[in-house]
Amino acid sequence: MGNAADQRHADRIMGADGIRAAAALAVIFSHIYQRLTLPMQAEWYQQVQVVFLKGAFGVSIFFVLSGMLLSYPFWKAYLAGAPMPSMRHYVRRRAARIVPGYYVGLLVSFALAFWLTPDADYKVWRLISGLTFTSGFHYKTWFPSSVNGPLWSISIEVFSYVLLAGMMALLFWWVTRRAARSDRAPHPGTPLRGLAYWAGNFALVIVLNGLVVSTFTLSDEGKGWGFGDIGGAKEWMPGYNPLGFFAHFALGILAAWAIASWRSRENRRQTGPGPVNLTRWWWDVVALAGFAGAGFLVWRYRWPAEPSNLDGFQQQPYLFPLFTLSIAVILVGLAHSRLVGRLVDNRFARYTATISFGLYIWHYLLLYLFSNITEGQFEYFGITDWGRHLAIGGAMLAIAYGIATLSWQWIERPALRSRWANKRYPAKQ
C-alpha cells in the first residue's frame, strides 16, 4: 500500500491542479461577465470586463491539460520499455470520471429545457447525441441542451480520448514490432522517435482539419446567434469541430512527452540511493515565460469583446496555436519548478480542481435559472449596474461550489472509487 502511494506521489504533476482550477474559474467568470452590459460601464471597468470575457480560453486549457495528464502514463511506459498501460483500465477510468456526473447534469438540463424552452428544436435528438457523446459532429446537436451550453465540449473531449488511445496503441505496436524483428525483448523507446511520431500526428491533424474547414462549409440560412443556439453552432462550425480541438489536446500530449522525457533522463542519471531531485529553478523561469506569453495574448487580443474566431488559424478559437502552446509551456515548466508550481497548487486551487468538473457541468444551468429569477436581467448584456451584477454573480458562484461539492461527494467520487472503475488488467505485452 505504501509503495502504491509513493508511486502516485512520484507520478503527480505539479501545477496541474492549479491550472485546472484556473481554467474552470476562467470559463465561469466569462459566462458571468457576459451578463453585464459592456457599453454602460466606465472605461476602466470595460477593460476588466473584456479580460474576463476571454476566460472562454479556459476551454482550450482544459484540452491541453487533459492531453498531458492522460498521455503521461503512456509516455512513462514507452520511455521505460514497459508494456502499454491497459486500455480496458483506461476506458473504465475515463467512463467513471465522465459519465455519472455528466449524465446527471445532462438529464436535469433536458428536463428543465422542456419547462423553460418548450419551443427549442431537436430536444430529443440533442439528448440522444449527448448521451452517446456524438453531439459535436453536427451543428443541430452541437449543444446537447438548450439551457446548458458548456456541455458541448464533453463529446469533443471523449473523441480526443479515443484518438489518444488509438494513436498510443499504434506507437506501442511499432515498438513491439521492431523488437520482434530484431529477436530481442522490448527496450525503452527513444525520446526523439516518440517526439517525431506525435509531431507527425499533430501535423496530420492540422492538415486534415484544414480539409474539414475548407470542405464542409455551411449555408447562411439560419446561421448566427440571432437564430438561437443552433444558429450559433452553425456559425461556429466547421471551425469548431472535434478534429480541430484534438490539435489542442495533442499539444498537451507533447507537453507530457517533455515531462516524461525529463524524468526519464534524470532517473537514468541517478547514481546514489534515495529519491531523484527533479526540480530546477530554470523550470520556474520556463513556467513564468509561459504565463507571460498567455497573459500578453489575452491582453493584446482583448478586443473585440466577443470575437467571431473565424479569422483565426483554420477558423479555430482561443488564439490557437499561440495561446495553446503557451499553456503547454506553462505545464512543462510547473511540473518541475521549485516555487511557482507550489504557489499555483495552493489549497484553494486543489479544492477547486477536485470539484472542477461539477463546476463546469452545473454553473451555466444556474446562470440560466438566475436569469429567470431576475426576470431576464441576468441574460446576455442584460444587467447594467456592476454592483448588482457582482452580487448576483457571487451568489451564483457560491451555489455552484455547493452543488459541485455535492456532485463530487455523492456522484463522482463514489464512481471513481468503485470496484468496477479500479479493476486492474495485466498490461499488454
C-alpha positions, 0 to 999 in steps of 0.5 A: 500500500505504501509503495502504491502511494509513493508511486502516485506521489512520484507520478503527480504533476505539479501545477496541474491542479492549479491550472485546472482550477484556473481554467474552470474559474476562467470559463465561469467568470466569462459566462458571468461577465457576459451578463453585464452590459459592456457599453454602460460601464466606465472605461476602466471597468470595460477593460476588466470586463473584456479580460474576463470575457476571454476566460472562454480560453479556459476551454482550450486549457482544459484540452491541453491539460487533459492531453498531458495528464492522460498521455503521461502514463503512456509516455512513462511506459514507452520511455521505460520499455514497459508494456502499454498501460491497459486500455480496458483500465483506461476506458473504465477510468475515463467512463467513471470520471465522465459519465455519472456526473455528466449524465446527471447534469445532462438529464436535469438540463433536458428536463428543465429545457422542456419547462423553460424552452418548450419551443427549442428544436431537436430536444430529443435528438440533442439528448440522444447525441449527448448521451452517446457523446456524438453531439459535436459532429453536427451543428443541430446537436452541437449543444446537447441542451438548450439551457446548458451550453458548456456541455458541448465540449464533453463529446469533443473531449471523449473523441480526443480520448479515443484518438489518444488511445488509438494513436498510443496503441499504434506507437506501442505496436511499432515498438513491439514490432521492431523488437520482434524483428530484431529477436530481442525483448522490448527496450525503452523507446527513444525520446526523439522517435516518440517526439517525431511520431506525435509531431507527425500526428499533430501535423496530420491533424492540422492538415486534415482539419484544414480539409474539414474547414475548407470542405464542409462549409455551411449555408447562411440560412439560419446561421448566427446567434440571432437564430438561437443556439443552433444558429450559433453552432452553425456559425461556429462550425466547421471551425469548431469541430472535434478534429480541430480541438484534438490539435489542442489536446495533442499539444498537451500530449507533447507537453507530457512527452517533455515531462516524461522525457525529463524524468526519464533522463534524470532517473537514468542519471541517478547514481546514489540511493534515495529519491531523484531531485527533479526540480530546477529553478530554470523550470520556474523561469520556463513556467513564468515565460509561459504565463507571460506569453498567455497573459500578453495574448489575452491582453493584446487580443482583448478586443473585440469583446466577443470575437467571431474566431473565424479569422483565426488559424483554420477558423479555430478559437482561443488564439490557437496555436499561440495561446495553446502552446503557451499553456503547454509551456506553462505545464512543462515548466510547473511540473518541475519548478521549485516555487511557482508550481507550489504557489499555483497548487495552493489549497484553494486551487486543489479544492477547486480542481477536485470539484472542477468538473461539477463546476463546469457541468452545473454553473451555466444551468444556474446562470440560466435559472438566475436569469429567470429569477431576475426576470431576464436581467441576468441574460446576455448584456442584460444587467447594467449596474456592476454592483448588482451584477457582482452580487448576483454573480457571487451568489451564483458562484457560491451555489455552484461550489455547493452543488459541485461539492455535492456532485463530487461527494455523492456522484463522482467520487463514489464512481471513481472509487468503485470496484468496477472503475479500479479493476486492474488488467495485466498490461499488454505485452 
